[in-house]
């Protein structure tokens, strides 16, 4: 019997939890598949993807720095991938064409709503950062019908551009990080790269006055990120992006295999392994 082949491609890739997560999904759902990690050269995404599919691969996850490359590589893209202008999931269709999808945003939404039980509808949201990670989550967040979303970034031009790009989907405002003094929010999402490098964001205390505050960092680790630590010091309820990681993987698995794994026990197991 032929084993179905899937993989994640990135650079670097040795840190990726995706093979571990999909192995757990496979065991839980009794699906016979093989999932590996592929290190591609920085300018070698197309070659790596071509080789993978030529050797019988059926689905490919894509992580940094190749999500834009994957967007260009796909024969077609889904609505959510088109909105994000980035692809993290490639699907080999029966006719040999490749569909590109983006499961990051729905992964975040599922984690916030189903695992954490936080309310988004009619809430005031602040999203920190205006890079690719934020671009991938805005459409799904707007689908949850918040009162509004403020995008704050060091470069105000990027924040304003994103707010305009998604303006037809909901009420968004772009501003600079230094314009947040005096504002209050119900939910704050850190989409900057600061936590990746252990850096602190300089945020005004006024952001955390509206209790209870819910603060989510797209990054994750064995310890609370600097953003989460600061939020906790102000009495906020916090979460990191591990649940999002597992949920976006589950969405990819569901697209490929036609069934959705139970994510909660997997999140717990991955948390223990950090």
C-alpha positions as a LaTeX table, in Angstrom:
\begin{tabular}{lrrr}
\hline
Residue & $x$ (\AA) & $y$ (\AA) & $z$ (\AA) \\
\hline
Unk1 & 0.00 & 0.00 & 0.00 \\
Unk2 & 1.30 & 3.45 & $-0.95$ \\
Unk3 & 1.88 & 5.74 & 2.03 \\
Unk4 & 0.67 & 9.31 & 1.48 \\
Unk5 & 3.50 & 11.83 & 1.68 \\
Unk6 & 3.28 & 15.27 & 3.25 \\
Unk7 & 5.93 & 17.70 & 4.49 \\
Unk8 & 6.75 & 21.17 & 5.76 \\
Unk9 & 9.33 & 23.32 & 3.97 \\
Unk10 & 11.19 & 26.26 & 5.44 \\
Unk11 & 14.57 & 27.79 & 6.26 \\
Unk12 & 15.44 & 27.18 & 9.05 \\
Unk13 & 13.30 & 24.08 & 9.64 \\
Unk14 & 14.96 & 21.93 & 12.34 \\
Unk15 & 12.91 & 23.65 & 15.06 \\
Unk16 & 9.57 & 22.84 & 13.41 \\
Unk17 & 6.98 & 20.99 & 15.49 \\
Unk18 & 4.92 & 20.14 & 12.39 \\
Unk19 & 6.27 & 16.58 & 11.89 \\
Unk20 & 5.54 & 15.81 & 15.55 \\
Unk21 & 2.05 & 17.32 & 15.36 \\
Unk22 & 1.08 & 15.53 & 12.15 \\
Unk23 & 2.44 & 12.22 & 13.47 \\
Unk24 & 0.05 & 12.63 & 16.41 \\
Unk25 & $-2.80$ & 13.53 & 14.06 \\
Unk26 & $-2.03$ & 10.44 & 11.96 \\
Unk27 & $-2.05$ & 8.13 & 14.97 \\
Unk28 & $-5.21$ & 9.65 & 16.43 \\
Unk29 & $-7.17$ & 9.37 & 13.16 \\
Unk30 & $-5.63$ & 6.05 & 12.02 \\
Unk31 & $-4.38$ & 7.66 & 8.81 \\
Unk32 & $-1.37$ & 5.99 & 7.17 \\
Unk33 & 0.86 & 8.87 & 6.12 \\
Unk34 & 4.44 & 10.09 & 6.26 \\
Unk35 & 5.24 & 13.70 & 7.17 \\
Unk36 & 8.76 & 15.10 & 6.92 \\
Unk37 & 10.64 & 18.41 & 7.15 \\
Unk38 & 12.42 & 19.90 & 4.13 \\
Unk39 & 15.18 & 22.50 & 4.37 \\
Unk40 & 15.12 & 24.57 & 1.18 \\
Unk41 & 17.73 & 27.05 & 0.01 \\
Unk42 & 16.63 & 30.65 & 0.50 \\
Unk43 & 16.19 & 31.03 & $-3.26$ \\
Unk44 & 15.21 & 27.42 & $-3.83$ \\
Unk45 & 11.55 & 27.10 & $-2.86$ \\
Unk46 & 10.23 & 26.27 & $-6.34$ \\
Unk47 & 12.88 & 23.58 & $-6.83$ \\
Unk48 & 12.11 & 22.01 & $-3.45$ \\
Unk49 & 8.36 & 22.03 & $-4.11$ \\
Unk50 & 8.77 & 20.65 & $-7.64$ \\
Unk51 & 10.94 & 17.80 & $-6.32$ \\
Unk52 & 8.52 & 17.02 & $-3.49$ \\
Unk53 & 5.47 & 16.74 & $-5.75$ \\
Unk54 & 7.41 & 14.91 & $-8.49$ \\
Unk55 & 8.36 & 12.26 & $-5.91$ \\
Unk56 & 4.74 & 11.62 & $-4.96$ \\
Unk57 & 4.06 & 14.28 & $-2.36$ \\
Unk58 & 0.40 & 15.20 & $-1.93$ \\
Unk59 & 0.43 & 18.18 & 0.40 \\
Unk60 & 3.00 & 20.67 & 1.58 \\
Unk61 & 3.04 & 23.04 & 4.54 \\
Unk62 & 5.07 & 26.20 & 4.10 \\
Unk63 & 6.74 & 28.26 & 6.81 \\
Unk64 & 9.07 & 31.26 & 6.86 \\
Unk65 & 10.45 & 32.64 & 4.65 \\
Unk66 & 8.53 & 30.97 & 1.81 \\
Unk67 & 4.84 & 31.84 & 2.26 \\
Unk68 & 4.96 & 34.47 & $-0.46$ \\
Unk69 & 6.91 & 32.10 & $-2.73$ \\
Unk70 & 4.20 & 29.50 & $-2.18$ \\
Unk71 & 1.55 & 32.07 & $-3.07$ \\
Unk72 & 3.27 & 32.64 & $-6.41$ \\
Unk73 & 3.90 & 28.91 & $-6.92$ \\
Unk74 & 0.27 & 27.80 & $-6.60$ \\
Unk75 & $-1.87$ & 27.34 & $-9.72$ \\
Unk76 & $-4.75$ & 29.00 & $-7.85$ \\
Unk77 & $-5.34$ & 30.35 & $-4.34$ \\
Unk78 & $-8.32$ & 30.24 & $-2.00$ \\
Unk79 & $-10.17$ & 33.38 & $-0.91$ \\
Unk80 & $-8.38$ & 33.50 & 2.44 \\
Unk81 & $-4.95$ & 32.95 & 0.86 \\
Unk82 & $-5.67$ & 35.66 & $-1.69$ \\
Unk83 & $-6.63$ & 38.06 & 1.11 \\
Unk84 & $-3.47$ & 37.24 & 3.05 \\
Unk85 & $-1.29$ & 37.27 & $-0.09$ \\
Unk86 & 0.52 & 34.32 & 1.50 \\
Unk87 & 0.19 & 30.54 & 1.40 \\
Unk88 & 1.09 & 28.04 & 4.12 \\
Unk89 & $-0.66$ & 24.99 & 2.65 \\
Unk90 & $-0.30$ & 23.52 & $-0.84$ \\
Unk91 & $-2.68$ & 20.84 & $-2.10$ \\
Unk92 & $-2.03$ & 18.58 & $-5.09$ \\
Unk93 & $-5.29$ & 18.28 & $-7.03$ \\
Unk94 & $-6.32$ & 15.26 & $-9.13$ \\
Unk95 & $-5.56$ & 17.10 & $-12.36$ \\
Unk96 & $-2.00$ & 17.79 & $-11.19$ \\
Unk97 & $-2.55$ & 21.47 & $-10.43$ \\
Unk98 & $-1.64$ & 23.01 & $-7.07$ \\
Unk99 & $-4.07$ & 24.92 & $-4.85$ \\
Unk100 & $-2.66$ & 27.34 & $-2.28$ \\
Unk101 & $-4.44$ & 27.99 & 1.00 \\
Unk102 & $-3.69$ & 29.87 & 4.21 \\
Unk103 & $-4.76$ & 28.24 & 7.48 \\
Unk104 & $-2.98$ & 30.60 & 9.88 \\
Unk105 & $-5.90$ & 32.94 & 10.51 \\
Unk106 & $-8.50$ & 30.23 & 11.00 \\
Unk107 & $-6.01$ & 28.48 & 13.29 \\
Unk108 & $-5.83$ & 31.59 & 15.46 \\
Unk109 & $-9.61$ & 32.04 & 15.44 \\
Unk110 & $-10.23$ & 28.41 & 16.41 \\
Unk111 & $-7.72$ & 28.61 & 19.25 \\
Unk112 & $-9.17$ & 31.83 & 20.65 \\
Unk113 & $-12.80$ & 30.74 & 20.40 \\
Unk114 & $-12.72$ & 26.97 & 20.97 \\
Unk115 & $-9.69$ & 26.37 & 23.18 \\
Unk116 & $-9.45$ & 29.59 & 25.17 \\
Unk117 & $-13.11$ & 30.57 & 25.14 \\
Unk118 & $-12.39$ & 34.27 & 24.57 \\
Unk119 & $-15.10$ & 36.44 & 23.04 \\
Unk120 & $-14.27$ & 38.52 & 19.97 \\
Unk121 & $-17.67$ & 39.67 & 18.70 \\
Unk122 & $-18.25$ & 43.37 & 19.43 \\
Unk123 & $-14.90$ & 43.63 & 21.25 \\
Unk124 & $-12.18$ & 46.23 & 20.76 \\
Unk125 & $-9.12$ & 44.55 & 19.22 \\
Unk126 & $-5.56$ & 45.82 & 19.02 \\
Unk127 & $-3.16$ & 44.03 & 16.68 \\
Unk128 & 0.52 & 44.90 & 17.13 \\
Unk129 & 2.62 & 44.71 & 13.97 \\
Unk130 & 1.89 & 44.92 & 10.26 \\
Unk131 & 4.03 & 42.18 & 8.73 \\
Unk132 & 3.14 & 38.95 & 7.00 \\
Unk133 & 1.94 & 37.22 & 10.17 \\
Unk134 & $-0.60$ & 39.99 & 10.80 \\
Unk135 & $-1.69$ & 40.10 & 7.17 \\
Unk136 & $-2.58$ & 36.40 & 7.42 \\
Unk137 & $-4.87$ & 36.78 & 10.45 \\
Unk138 & $-6.84$ & 39.96 & 9.76 \\
Unk139 & $-9.55$ & 38.51 & 7.50 \\
Unk140 & $-10.46$ & 35.64 & 9.90 \\
Unk141 & $-10.46$ & 38.06 & 12.83 \\
Unk142 & $-12.80$ & 40.41 & 10.98 \\
Unk143 & $-15.08$ & 37.43 & 10.27 \\
Unk144 & $-15.57$ & 37.19 & 14.05 \\
Unk145 & $-17.21$ & 40.65 & 13.97 \\
Unk146 & $-15.18$ & 42.68 & 16.47 \\
Unk147 & $-16.32$ & 46.23 & 17.16 \\
Unk148 & $-13.16$ & 47.39 & 15.43 \\
Unk149 & $-9.49$ & 46.48 & 14.94 \\
Unk150 & $-6.64$ & 48.91 & 15.47 \\
Unk151 & $-3.39$ & 47.95 & 13.73 \\
Unk152 & $-0.39$ & 49.56 & 15.44 \\
Unk153 & 3.08 & 49.38 & 13.97 \\
Unk154 & 6.41 & 51.18 & 14.29 \\
Unk155 & 6.04 & 52.22 & 10.65 \\
Unk156 & 2.63 & 53.87 & 10.47 \\
Unk157 & 2.58 & 53.60 & 6.66 \\
Unk158 & 2.45 & 49.79 & 6.83 \\
Unk159 & $-0.37$ & 49.91 & 9.37 \\
Unk160 & $-2.38$ & 52.34 & 7.25 \\
Unk161 & $-1.82$ & 50.22 & 4.15 \\
Unk162 & $-3.12$ & 47.08 & 5.86 \\
Unk163 & $-6.14$ & 48.95 & 7.26 \\
Unk164 & $-7.00$ & 50.13 & 3.75 \\
Unk165 & $-6.38$ & 46.69 & 2.22 \\
Unk166 & $-8.95$ & 45.01 & 4.50 \\
Unk167 & $-11.35$ & 47.95 & 4.85 \\
Unk168 & $-14.14$ & 46.24 & 2.90 \\
Unk169 & $-14.23$ & 43.41 & 5.46 \\
Unk170 & $-14.71$ & 45.51 & 8.57 \\
Unk171 & $-13.75$ & 48.61 & 10.55 \\
Unk172 & $-9.97$ & 48.95 & 10.81 \\
Unk173 & $-7.73$ & 51.81 & 11.93 \\
Unk174 & $-3.99$ & 52.06 & 11.36 \\
Unk175 & $-1.68$ & 53.96 & 13.70 \\
Unk176 & 1.88 & 54.13 & 15.03 \\
Unk177 & 2.85 & 52.34 & 18.25 \\
Unk178 & 3.54 & 55.69 & 19.91 \\
Unk179 & $-0.06$ & 56.77 & 19.29 \\
Unk180 & $-1.57$ & 54.20 & 21.69 \\
Unk181 & $-1.36$ & 56.26 & 24.87 \\
Unk182 & $-4.80$ & 56.62 & 26.46 \\
Unk183 & $-6.48$ & 53.94 & 24.36 \\
Unk184 & $-8.12$ & 50.84 & 25.85 \\
Unk185 & $-8.81$ & 47.43 & 24.29 \\
Unk186 & $-10.50$ & 44.18 & 25.21 \\
Unk187 & $-8.15$ & 41.90 & 23.27 \\
Unk188 & $-4.54$ & 42.59 & 22.26 \\
Unk189 & $-2.69$ & 40.36 & 19.79 \\
Unk190 & 1.07 & 40.65 & 19.39 \\
Unk191 & 2.04 & 39.93 & 15.80 \\
Unk192 & 5.47 & 41.57 & 15.94 \\
Unk193 & 8.73 & 39.61 & 15.88 \\
Unk194 & 9.89 & 41.00 & 19.25 \\
Unk195 & 9.10 & 37.82 & 21.19 \\
Unk196 & 11.17 & 35.76 & 18.76 \\
Unk197 & 14.25 & 37.70 & 19.87 \\
Unk198 & 13.29 & 38.12 & 23.53 \\
Unk199 & 12.71 & 41.84 & 23.08 \\
Unk200 & 10.17 & 43.97 & 24.94 \\
Unk201 & 7.61 & 46.25 & 23.33 \\
Unk202 & 7.27 & 49.62 & 24.99 \\
Unk203 & 3.52 & 49.79 & 25.56 \\
Unk204 & 1.58 & 52.37 & 27.61 \\
Unk205 & $-0.05$ & 51.06 & 30.80 \\
Unk206 & $-3.37$ & 52.54 & 29.65 \\
Unk207 & $-3.76$ & 49.64 & 27.22 \\
Unk208 & $-4.42$ & 47.32 & 30.13 \\
Unk209 & $-6.91$ & 49.39 & 32.11 \\
Unk210 & $-10.03$ & 47.76 & 30.70 \\
Unk211 & $-10.38$ & 44.60 & 32.80 \\
Unk212 & $-10.34$ & 41.82 & 32.02 \\
Unk213 & $-7.72$ & 42.23 & 29.30 \\
Unk214 & $-6.96$ & 39.28 & 27.03 \\
Unk215 & $-3.50$ & 39.27 & 25.45 \\
Unk216 & $-2.34$ & 36.77 & 22.83 \\
Unk217 & 1.18 & 36.37 & 21.42 \\
Unk218 & 1.50 & 34.64 & 18.05 \\
Unk219 & 4.90 & 33.35 & 19.22 \\
Unk220 & 5.24 & 30.51 & 21.70 \\
Unk221 & 7.88 & 28.88 & 23.85 \\
Unk222 & 8.58 & 26.97 & 27.03 \\
Unk223 & 8.31 & 30.21 & 29.01 \\
Unk224 & 5.97 & 33.16 & 28.76 \\
Unk225 & 7.07 & 35.64 & 26.10 \\
Unk226 & 8.16 & 39.17 & 27.14 \\
Unk227 & 4.84 & 40.52 & 25.84 \\
Unk228 & 2.90 & 37.99 & 27.92 \\
Unk229 & 4.99 & 38.77 & 31.00 \\
Unk230 & 4.27 & 42.49 & 30.67 \\
Unk231 & 0.56 & 41.82 & 30.15 \\
Unk232 & 0.45 & 39.54 & 33.21 \\
Unk233 & 2.12 & 42.24 & 35.30 \\
Unk234 & $-0.88$ & 44.44 & 34.44 \\
Unk235 & $-3.36$ & 41.73 & 35.40 \\
Unk236 & $-4.19$ & 40.48 & 31.90 \\
Unk237 & $-5.18$ & 36.97 & 30.92 \\
Unk238 & $-2.57$ & 35.69 & 28.45 \\
Unk239 & $-1.94$ & 32.94 & 25.91 \\
Unk240 & 0.79 & 32.15 & 23.43 \\
Unk241 & 0.59 & 30.90 & 19.84 \\
Unk242 & 1.07 & 27.17 & 20.46 \\
Unk243 & $-2.66$ & 26.54 & 20.13 \\
Unk244 & $-2.69$ & 28.47 & 16.87 \\
Unk245 & 0.20 & 26.32 & 15.60 \\
Unk246 & $-1.71$ & 23.11 & 16.27 \\
Unk247 & $-5.02$ & 24.50 & 14.99 \\
Unk248 & $-3.56$ & 25.71 & 11.69 \\
Unk249 & $-1.97$ & 22.27 & 11.28 \\
Unk250 & $-5.34$ & 20.64 & 11.96 \\
Unk251 & $-6.94$ & 22.78 & 9.27 \\
Unk252 & $-4.28$ & 21.66 & 6.77 \\
Unk253 & $-4.76$ & 18.03 & 7.83 \\
Unk254 & $-8.52$ & 18.39 & 7.37 \\
Unk255 & $-8.05$ & 19.79 & 3.86 \\
Unk256 & $-5.70$ & 16.96 & 2.88 \\
Unk257 & $-7.39$ & 14.03 & 4.62 \\
Unk258 & $-11.04$ & 15.04 & 4.90 \\
Unk259 & $-11.19$ & 14.65 & 8.68 \\
Unk260 & $-10.40$ & 16.91 & 11.61 \\
Unk261 & $-8.30$ & 15.66 & 14.53 \\
Unk262 & $-9.05$ & 16.49 & 18.17 \\
Unk263 & $-6.57$ & 19.26 & 18.86 \\
Unk264 & $-6.82$ & 19.78 & 22.61 \\
Unk265 & $-4.86$ & 16.67 & 23.68 \\
Unk266 & $-2.25$ & 17.40 & 21.00 \\
Unk267 & $-1.75$ & 20.95 & 22.31 \\
Unk268 & $-1.19$ & 19.51 & 25.77 \\
Unk269 & 1.35 & 16.97 & 24.55 \\
Unk270 & 3.31 & 19.53 & 22.53 \\
Unk271 & 3.27 & 21.90 & 25.51 \\
Unk272 & 4.82 & 19.19 & 27.67 \\
Unk273 & 7.56 & 18.60 & 25.12 \\
Unk274 & 8.73 & 22.24 & 25.03 \\
\hline
\end{tabular}
